[in-house]
Amino acid sequence: MCNVDAEVMLTDGSRWSATVFTVAEVARLMETWTTSGEALGGRYFWVSDGLIVRDPGIDNMTHVIAGLIEADEFSAIFQRFEDD
C-alpha cells in the first residue's frame, strides 16, 4: 500500500481523514505528471490533508498515525469531519 485515504475515529468519537502517500508514490506521481501536464508538469505536489510516510504498508502507516496521536501532532495533519 503506497497511497490510501484514511479515516480515523478517536476515542472521543471524532472522525478525521487524510490521504497517506509514501515518498516513492509521490515521486511516481510527479514523474507521471511530467507527461500529463498536471501540477505544472510534475514540478510540485500539494494536498491539503496529505501525510507522507517513508515506508509502504498498512502496518507502517498505522504506526505513524498512532505516533502522531501520541505526540499530539495528529490534528495538525488530519482534517476533522464537519459533522463532529
Secondary structure, 3 states (H helix, E strand, C coil): CCEEEEEEECCCCCEEEEEEEEHHHHHHHHHHHHHHCHHHHHCCCCCCCEEEECCCCHHHHHHHHHHHHHCCCHHHHCEECCCC
